[in-house]
Amino acid sequence: MGQHEADALETGRSGGIGAALTVATDTDTLNRDAALVESEARFRQFAEASSDVLWIRNAETMRWEYLSPAFEHTFGLPREAALARDGLLQWMDLIVPDDRTHAYDCIFRARAGERVSFEYRVMRNGELRWLRSNVFPMLDQGGCVQRIGGIVRDITELKSAVHYRERLLAELQHRVRNTLAVIRSIARRTADSSETVEDFAGHLDGRIGAFSRVQVALTRDPLAGFDLAELIAEELRACVAREGEQFTLRGPPVRLQPKAAESIGLAIHELATNAVKHGALAVAGGHVEVVWQQETGRGEAWLSLDWIESGMTGRRVAQMREGFGTVLLLRTLPYDLGATVARTFAPLGFRCNISFPLATNAS
């Protein structure tokens, strides 16, 4: 092969390689563009399906460049209106005034290159909502903050659950301390009014049983209170009294706060125990009726509860001595509930009225 032919062959080879490189470069560019389009499509699909708000701001102007559909539900404002206006000022107007300074500082910390997580409150259609924002800088090829991205989650329900759990824990801790104090008081007063060890053991067991029945219900949900009708019925059933035959209950729905439920529960236990031993539940045909109603007294709502025994003809019951039940009715209830107590020892049966203010004793 001569020199000319060799030079021509070399030129042809060089031209072919250059063309191949050009084709390869164009192909890479097309692939990158296609990958970018696919990546953007995936991002939009994810953002539009998310219940969290995804947003992007221009770091220089601080205007929103993108808002996901969840923005409208979370903030109660159309996306188009938010994108068309000064996003920062509009966003600040939605935030509760007490939280604005902190939220503003956090956004500008992200603008300076810091990742920030913070919580704040907004008013959405007149409703207070708690939000948590995770904000982060988005850098250009030179490492400068070009945009700011954020993810906003509505945590109102979570805040409510945490607050409820804290209240529940505090209430349970209080209940434990109070329970020990009440049991000590029951034991001491039972001992003071008992004549024998057997008498002490029997009364103590019954009173702790009455107290524990209230505690079981309160432990399930101490903030809900205790249904008065259920409390009375349980105590009478514990004395083997049959509802409808030996006792009836009448009154509107009332839920007592823990302290009131404990005191009224013990009072009903003492009344029921006395009826079994000496009163209407100790004779054939005897009957107990418990009636309660709300009344107005001293400028506030009161609950008036009447314990009425009948069927005691020829068996008039009079007070023999001042025992635990008497102390509970005449001293403990007035002290604990601000109650007034009136008792009547009538020939047809014993009667007792317990009245106390509802404002602090009922839920």
C-alpha positions in Angstrom: 0.0 0.0 0.0 1.3 3.5 -1.0 1.5 6.5 1.3 -1.5 8.2 -0.4 -3.7 5.2 0.1 -2.5 5.0 3.7 -3.3 8.6 4.3 -6.8 8.3 2.8 -7.5 5.2 4.9 -6.4 7.1 8.1 -8.6 10.1 7.1 -11.6 7.8 6.6 -11.0 6.2 9.9 -10.8 9.5 11.7 -14.0 10.8 10.2 -15.9 7.6 11.2 -14.7 7.8 14.8 -15.8 11.5 15.0 -19.2 10.7 13.7 -19.6 7.8 16.1 -18.6 10.1 19.0 -21.2 12.6 17.9 -23.9 10.0 17.7 -23.0 8.6 21.1 -23.1 12.1 22.7 -26.5 12.8 21.2 -27.8 9.5 22.5 -26.5 10.2 26.0 -28.2 13.6 26.0 -31.5 12.0 24.8 -31.3 9.3 27.5 -30.6 11.9 30.2 -33.5 14.0 29.0 -35.8 11.0 29.0 -34.6 10.0 32.5 -35.2 13.5 33.7 -38.8 13.6 32.3 -39.5 10.2 33.8 -38.1 11.3 37.2 -40.2 14.4 37.1 -43.3 12.4 36.3 -42.6 10.0 39.2 -42.2 12.9 41.5 -45.5 14.5 40.5 -47.2 11.2 40.7 -45.9 10.7 44.3 -46.6 14.3 45.3 -50.1 14.3 44.0 -50.9 11.0 45.8 -49.4 12.1 49.1 -51.6 13.3 52.0 -48.6 15.5 53.0 -48.0 18.8 51.4 -44.9 18.9 49.2 -43.7 22.4 48.2 -40.7 24.1 46.5 -39.8 27.8 46.9 -37.4 29.9 44.9 -34.6 30.7 47.4 -34.1 34.3 46.0 -37.7 35.5 45.7 -39.2 33.1 48.3 -42.2 32.5 46.0 -43.7 29.1 45.7 -42.8 27.3 42.5 -44.6 24.1 43.3 -47.4 23.0 45.6 -48.9 19.5 45.8 -52.7 19.0 45.8 -52.7 18.3 49.6 -52.0 22.0 50.1 -55.7 22.9 49.6 -57.0 20.5 52.2 -54.2 21.3 54.8 -54.3 25.1 54.5 -57.8 25.6 53.2 -56.6 27.8 50.3 -56.6 27.1 46.5 -53.2 26.2 45.1 -53.6 28.6 42.2 -54.3 31.5 44.5 -51.2 30.7 46.6 -48.9 30.2 43.5 -50.1 33.5 42.0 -49.3 35.6 45.1 -46.3 36.3 47.4 -46.2 32.8 48.9 -44.2 33.8 52.0 -46.5 36.6 53.2 -49.6 34.6 52.4 -48.3 31.6 54.3 -47.4 33.8 57.3 -51.0 35.1 57.4 -52.3 31.6 57.8 -50.1 30.9 60.8 -51.3 31.7 64.4 -49.6 35.0 65.4 -47.7 33.4 68.3 -46.0 30.9 66.0 -45.1 33.2 63.1 -41.7 34.4 64.3 -40.4 30.9 64.9 -41.8 29.6 61.5 -40.2 32.6 59.7 -36.8 32.0 61.3 -36.9 28.3 60.4 -37.6 29.1 56.7 -34.7 31.5 56.5 -32.4 29.0 58.2 -33.2 26.6 55.4 -32.5 29.4 52.9 -29.0 29.7 54.5 -28.4 26.0 53.9 -29.7 24.3 57.1 -32.2 21.4 57.3 -34.9 22.4 59.8 -37.9 20.6 61.4 -40.5 22.7 63.3 -44.2 22.7 64.3 -46.7 25.5 64.1 -50.4 26.1 64.2 -52.7 27.4 61.4 -56.3 28.5 61.2 -58.1 26.4 58.5 -61.6 27.6 57.9 -61.9 28.7 61.5 -60.4 25.5 62.9 -57.1 25.3 64.7 -54.7 22.7 63.2 -51.2 21.6 64.2 -48.6 21.2 61.4 -45.1 19.8 61.3 -42.7 21.0 58.5 -39.5 19.5 57.4 -37.6 22.0 55.3 -34.4 21.6 53.4 -32.2 23.5 51.0 -31.9 22.4 47.3 -28.5 23.2 45.9 -27.4 24.0 42.3 -24.3 22.5 40.6 -22.2 25.2 42.3 -23.3 24.2 45.8 -25.5 27.3 46.3 -29.0 27.2 47.6 -31.2 27.6 44.6 -34.5 26.5 46.0 -36.0 25.4 49.3 -38.1 22.3 49.6 -40.5 21.3 52.3 -42.9 18.6 53.5 -45.8 19.5 55.7 -47.8 17.0 57.7 -51.0 17.7 59.6 -50.4 16.3 63.2 -53.5 17.6 64.9 -54.8 14.2 65.7 -51.4 13.1 67.0 -51.2 16.2 69.2 -54.7 15.4 70.6 -53.8 11.8 71.3 -50.6 12.8 73.1 -52.4 15.5 75.1 -55.1 12.9 76.0 -52.5 10.3 77.0 -50.7 12.9 79.2 -54.0 13.8 80.9 -54.8 10.1 81.3 -51.5 9.4 82.9 -51.7 12.3 85.2 -55.2 11.3 86.2 -54.1 7.7 86.8 -51.2 8.8 89.0 -53.6 10.9 91.0 -56.0 8.0 91.3 -53.3 5.7 92.7 -52.4 8.1 95.4 -56.0 8.8 96.2 -56.9 5.1 96.2 -54.3 4.3 98.8 -55.5 7.2 101.0 -59.1 6.1 100.7 -58.3 2.5 101.6 -56.3 3.6 104.7 -59.3 5.7 105.7 -61.7 2.9 105.2 -59.6 0.5 107.2 -59.1 3.0 110.1 -62.8 3.9 110.3 -63.9 0.3 110.0 -61.7 -0.6 112.8 -63.0 2.2 115.0 -66.6 1.1 114.5 -66.1 -2.7 114.7 -66.7 -4.7 117.9 -65.0 -7.9 116.8 -62.3 -9.1 114.4 -64.9 -11.0 112.4 -67.1 -7.9 112.2 -64.1 -5.8 111.1 -63.1 -8.3 108.4 -66.6 -8.6 107.0 -67.2 -4.9 106.8 -63.7 -4.1 105.5 -64.1 -6.7 102.7 -67.5 -5.3 101.6 -66.3 -1.7 101.7 -63.1 -2.4 99.7 -65.2 -4.4 97.3 -67.6 -1.4 96.8 -64.6 0.9 96.3 -62.9 -1.5 93.9 -66.0 -1.7 91.7 -65.8 2.0 91.1 -62.1 1.8 90.4 -62.4 -0.8 87.8 -64.8 1.3 85.8 -62.8 4.5 86.3 -59.5 2.8 85.2 -61.0 1.9 81.9 -61.5 5.6 81.2 -61.0 7.9 84.2 -61.9 11.0 82.2 -65.3 9.7 81.1 -66.7 9.5 84.7 -69.0 6.9 86.2 -72.7 6.4 85.3 -74.8 6.9 88.4 -77.5 4.3 87.5 -74.8 1.7 86.9 -73.1 2.5 90.1 -76.2 2.1 92.2 -77.4 -1.0 90.4 -74.0 -2.7 90.9 -74.0 -2.1 94.6 -77.5 -3.5 95.0 -76.8 -6.5 92.9 -73.7 -7.1 95.0 -76.1 -7.5 97.9 -78.0 -10.1 95.9 -80.9 -7.8 95.3 -83.0 -8.4 92.2 -83.8 -5.4 90.0 -87.5 -5.0 89.5 -88.4 -7.3 92.3 -86.5 -5.8 95.2 -85.3 -2.5 93.8 -86.1 0.0 91.1 -84.1 3.0 89.8 -85.4 6.2 88.3 -83.5 9.3 87.1 -81.9 11.1 84.2 -78.5 10.1 82.8 -75.7 11.4 85.1 -72.0 10.7 84.9 -70.1 11.4 88.1 -66.5 12.5 88.4 -64.1 10.0 90.1 -64.2 11.6 93.6 -68.0 11.8 93.6 -68.3 8.3 92.2 -66.2 6.9 95.1 -68.1 8.7 97.8 -71.6 8.0 96.4 -70.5 4.4 95.7 -69.5 3.8 99.3 -72.7 5.6 100.6 -74.9 3.3 98.4 -72.9 0.3 99.7 -73.6 1.3 103.3 -77.3 1.9 102.6 -77.6 -1.4 100.8 -75.8 -3.3 103.5 -78.0 -1.8 106.2 -81.1 -2.7 104.1 -79.9 -6.3 103.9 -79.2 -6.6 107.6 -82.0 -4.5 109.2 -84.1 -2.9 106.5 -86.3 -3.5 103.5 -84.1 -6.2 101.9 -84.3 -8.2 105.1 -88.0 -8.9 104.9 -90.3 -10.6 102.4 -92.0 -8.0 100.2 -89.5 -5.3 101.1 -88.5 -2.9 98.4 -85.9 -0.2 97.7 -86.5 2.6 95.3 -83.7 5.0 94.3 -84.8 8.2 92.6 -82.7 11.1 91.5 -83.3 14.4 89.7 -81.5 17.7 89.0 -82.6 20.7 91.0 -81.5 24.3 91.3 -80.2 25.3 94.7 -78.1 28.2 95.9 -77.9 29.5 92.4 -76.4 26.3 90.9 -77.4 22.9 89.6 -77.7 20.1 92.3 -78.4 16.5 92.1 -81.0 15.2 94.6 -80.9 11.5 95.3 -83.6 9.7 97.4 -83.1 6.2 98.9 -86.6 5.0 99.8 -87.2 1.7 101.6 -90.8 0.3 101.9 -92.5 -2.9 103.2 -91.3 -2.5 106.8 -94.7 -2.4 108.6 -94.1 -3.3 112.2 -90.3 -3.2 111.9 -89.5 0.3 112.5 -85.7 0.8 112.4 -83.9 3.3 114.6 -80.3 4.2 114.7 -78.5 2.1 117.3 -75.0 3.6 117.2 -72.8 5.9 115.1 -70.9 3.5 112.8 -69.0 3.8 109.6 -72.1 4.4 107.5 -73.3 7.2 109.7 -69.9 8.9 109.6 -69.7 8.5 105.8 -73.2 10.0 105.3 -73.1 12.8 107.8 -69.4 13.8 107.7 -67.6 12.5 104.7 -70.2 13.4 102.0 -70.6 17.0 103.2 -66.8 17.3 103.3 -66.0 15.6 100.0 -68.9 16.7 97.9 -70.4 19.7 99.7 -73.5 17.5 100.2 -76.5 17.8 102.5 -77.8 14.6 103.9 -81.2 14.0 105.6 -82.3 10.7 107.1 -85.8 9.6 108.2 -86.5 6.4 110.3 -90.1 5.8 109.4 -92.4 2.8 110.3 -92.7 1.9 106.6 -89.0 2.0 106.0 -85.8 4.0 106.2 -85.4 7.0 103.9 -82.3 9.1 103.0 -81.9 12.1 100.8 -78.4 13.0 99.5 -78.1 16.3 97.6 -74.9 17.8 96.2 -73.8 20.4 93.6 -73.2 19.0 90.1 -70.8 21.7 88.9 -67.7 20.0 90.2 -68.9 16.5 90.9 -70.4 15.5 87.5 -69.0 15.3 84.0 
